Amino acid sequence: MTPQDEATSLLEDLGIKGLPIVPEEICRRLKIHYSEDPLKDLDGVLILHPSTGKGLICVNSLVSEQGRKNFTIAHEFGHWCMDSVEQYAFFCPRGVIESFKPTIKPMELRANEFAAEFL
């Protein structure tokens, strides 16, 4: 499936049919702990427990714009939906989230495409 299809599927699974999308509430529904902490050189982090799939999303508390925080959370949802079979920790550096440049890693580009569709 494409990142856009994955995002649409998750929204449908959660019964979300329209705006507003509140990523923090979705974290609660998915049993993903959400926190904001100062993260040096990172915008966001997703860490998953290998056997339970439960996890933690942490967004850099130095990010002040709520829209950017929401995009970061949605980006981490993209990793959770599409990449968690391959690895259990995702550390997303500043400048990668919200970037659609072809020079970023394909996994990060997919997560950005997911986030754009999700929100």
BALOBA-1460 file (C-alpha; in Angstrom, 3 decimals):
// residues 119
<rec num="1" residu="m" x="0.000" y="0.000" z="0.000"/>
<rec num="2" residu="t" x="1.066" y="3.578" z="-0.528"/>
<rec num="3" residu="p" x="1.678" y="5.870" z="2.467"/>
<rec num="4" residu="q" x="-1.527" y="7.686" z="1.553"/>
<rec num="5" residu="d" x="-3.478" y="4.399" z="1.585"/>
<rec num="6" residu="e" x="-1.935" y="3.472" z="4.950"/>
<rec num="7" residu="a" x="-2.976" y="6.833" z="6.434"/>
<rec num="8" residu="t" x="-6.520" y="6.519" z="5.096"/>
<rec num="9" residu="s" x="-6.740" y="2.964" z="6.421"/>
<rec num="10" residu="l" x="-5.651" y="3.999" z="9.920"/>
<rec num="11" residu="l" x="-8.186" y="6.849" z="9.990"/>
<rec num="12" residu="e" x="-10.924" y="4.434" z="8.863"/>
<rec num="13" residu="d" x="-9.881" y="1.847" z="11.475"/>
<rec num="14" residu="l" x="-10.148" y="4.557" z="14.147"/>
<rec num="15" residu="g" x="-13.542" y="5.716" z="12.851"/>
<rec num="16" residu="i" x="-12.256" y="9.214" z="12.106"/>
<rec num="17" residu="k" x="-14.210" y="10.740" z="9.250"/>
<rec num="18" residu="g" x="-13.203" y="14.393" z="9.327"/>
<rec num="19" residu="l" x="-11.439" y="17.250" z="10.980"/>
<rec num="20" residu="p" x="-10.080" y="18.000" z="13.439"/>
<rec num="21" residu="i" x="-7.462" y="15.274" z="13.707"/>
<rec num="22" residu="v" x="-6.031" y="15.328" z="17.252"/>
<rec num="23" residu="p" x="-2.821" y="13.255" z="17.222"/>
<rec num="24" residu="e" x="-2.452" y="13.199" z="21.024"/>
<rec num="25" residu="e" x="-5.922" y="11.616" z="21.322"/>
<rec num="26" residu="i" x="-5.016" y="9.055" z="18.673"/>
<rec num="27" residu="c" x="-1.912" y="8.158" z="20.702"/>
<rec num="28" residu="r" x="-4.181" y="7.399" z="23.670"/>
<rec num="29" residu="r" x="-6.480" y="5.274" z="21.527"/>
<rec num="30" residu="l" x="-3.541" y="3.315" z="20.104"/>
<rec num="31" residu="k" x="-1.965" y="2.943" z="23.557"/>
<rec num="32" residu="i" x="1.132" y="4.839" z="22.452"/>
<rec num="33" residu="h" x="2.519" y="7.012" z="25.239"/>
<rec num="34" residu="y" x="3.039" y="10.636" z="24.166"/>
<rec num="35" residu="s" x="5.472" y="13.084" z="25.702"/>
<rec num="36" residu="e" x="7.283" y="16.293" z="24.913"/>
<rec num="37" residu="d" x="10.884" y="16.662" z="26.027"/>
<rec num="38" residu="p" x="13.873" y="18.680" z="24.842"/>
<rec num="39" residu="l" x="15.582" y="16.561" z="22.184"/>
<rec num="40" residu="k" x="18.969" y="17.633" z="20.945"/>
<rec num="41" residu="d" x="19.024" y="17.749" z="17.126"/>
<rec num="42" residu="l" x="15.791" y="15.715" z="16.847"/>
<rec num="43" residu="d" x="12.203" y="16.678" z="16.081"/>
<rec num="44" residu="g" x="10.684" y="13.370" z="17.121"/>
<rec num="45" residu="v" x="11.284" y="9.840" z="18.327"/>
<rec num="46" residu="l" x="9.254" y="6.628" z="18.136"/>
<rec num="47" residu="i" x="10.281" y="3.675" z="20.272"/>
<rec num="48" residu="l" x="8.343" y="0.405" z="20.138"/>
<rec num="49" residu="h" x="8.430" y="-2.635" z="22.391"/>
<rec num="50" residu="p" x="9.395" y="-5.533" z="20.089"/>
<rec num="51" residu="s" x="6.885" y="-8.051" z="21.426"/>
<rec num="52" residu="t" x="3.862" y="-5.936" z="22.379"/>
<rec num="53" residu="g" x="4.027" y="-3.213" z="19.722"/>
<rec num="54" residu="k" x="3.220" y="-0.631" z="22.379"/>
<rec num="55" residu="g" x="5.338" y="2.421" z="22.172"/>
<rec num="56" residu="l" x="6.365" y="5.942" z="22.936"/>
<rec num="57" residu="i" x="6.279" y="9.006" z="20.726"/>
<rec num="58" residu="c" x="8.314" y="11.925" z="21.969"/>
<rec num="59" residu="v" x="8.266" y="15.333" z="20.273"/>
<rec num="60" residu="n" x="10.895" y="17.991" z="20.856"/>
<rec num="61" residu="s" x="9.442" y="20.396" z="23.444"/>
<rec num="62" residu="l" x="11.403" y="23.229" z="21.823"/>
<rec num="63" residu="v" x="9.060" y="23.049" z="18.816"/>
<rec num="64" residu="s" x="6.518" y="25.775" z="19.540"/>
<rec num="65" residu="e" x="4.069" y="25.479" z="16.621"/>
<rec num="66" residu="q" x="1.219" y="23.047" z="17.291"/>
<rec num="67" residu="g" x="0.880" y="22.263" z="13.576"/>
<rec num="68" residu="r" x="4.507" y="21.154" z="13.415"/>
<rec num="69" residu="k" x="4.046" y="19.011" z="16.541"/>
<rec num="70" residu="n" x="0.973" y="17.403" z="14.958"/>
<rec num="71" residu="f" x="2.899" y="16.678" z="11.746"/>
<rec num="72" residu="t" x="5.746" y="15.162" z="13.778"/>
<rec num="73" residu="i" x="3.345" y="12.876" z="15.662"/>
<rec num="74" residu="a" x="1.654" y="11.862" z="12.402"/>
<rec num="75" residu="h" x="5.110" y="11.225" z="10.876"/>
<rec num="76" residu="e" x="5.867" y="8.843" z="13.757"/>
<rec num="77" residu="f" x="2.472" y="7.141" z="13.201"/>
<rec num="78" residu="g" x="3.714" y="6.546" z="9.655"/>
<rec num="79" residu="h" x="6.752" y="4.703" z="10.984"/>
<rec num="80" residu="w" x="4.496" y="2.769" z="13.378"/>
<rec num="81" residu="c" x="2.181" y="1.662" z="10.543"/>
<rec num="82" residu="m" x="4.717" y="1.038" z="7.783"/>
<rec num="83" residu="d" x="8.175" y="0.437" z="9.239"/>
<rec num="84" residu="s" x="7.810" y="-1.195" z="12.660"/>
<rec num="85" residu="v" x="8.476" y="-4.667" z="11.240"/>
<rec num="86" residu="e" x="11.932" y="-3.518" z="10.128"/>
<rec num="87" residu="q" x="13.030" y="-1.716" z="13.296"/>
<rec num="88" residu="y" x="11.799" y="-0.676" z="16.732"/>
<rec num="89" residu="a" x="13.320" y="2.777" z="17.220"/>
<rec num="90" residu="f" x="13.096" y="5.794" z="14.945"/>
<rec num="91" residu="f" x="15.072" y="8.957" z="15.648"/>
<rec num="92" residu="c" x="14.009" y="11.731" z="13.284"/>
<rec num="93" residu="p" x="16.515" y="14.585" z="13.010"/>
<rec num="94" residu="r" x="15.615" y="18.203" z="12.471"/>
<rec num="95" residu="g" x="15.140" y="19.001" z="8.818"/>
<rec num="96" residu="v" x="13.846" y="15.538" z="7.879"/>
<rec num="97" residu="i" x="10.297" y="15.825" z="9.148"/>
<rec num="98" residu="e" x="8.221" y="17.929" z="6.750"/>
<rec num="99" residu="s" x="10.865" y="17.566" z="4.016"/>
<rec num="100" residu="f" x="9.890" y="16.097" z="0.686"/>
<rec num="101" residu="k" x="13.348" y="16.419" z="-0.876"/>
<rec num="102" residu="p" x="14.403" y="13.331" z="-2.828"/>
<rec num="103" residu="t" x="17.704" y="13.278" z="-0.916"/>
<rec num="104" residu="i" x="16.156" y="12.099" z="2.368"/>
<rec num="105" residu="k" x="15.909" y="8.393" z="3.204"/>
<rec num="106" residu="p" x="12.958" y="6.636" z="1.537"/>
<rec num="107" residu="m" x="11.608" y="5.547" z="4.939"/>
<rec num="108" residu="e" x="11.492" y="9.185" z="6.089"/>
<rec num="109" residu="l" x="9.891" y="10.342" z="2.849"/>
<rec num="110" residu="r" x="7.182" y="7.662" z="3.216"/>
<rec num="111" residu="a" x="6.504" y="8.789" z="6.801"/>
<rec num="112" residu="n" x="6.166" y="12.401" z="5.601"/>
<rec num="113" residu="e" x="3.761" y="11.369" z="2.837"/>
<rec num="114" residu="f" x="1.759" y="9.402" z="5.415"/>
<rec num="115" residu="a" x="1.624" y="12.431" z="7.747"/>
<rec num="116" residu="a" x="0.530" y="14.788" z="4.982"/>
<rec num="117" residu="e" x="-2.367" y="12.486" z="4.068"/>
<rec num="118" residu="f" x="-3.224" y="11.704" z="7.698"/>
<rec num="119" residu="l" x="-3.677" y="15.330" z="8.680"/>
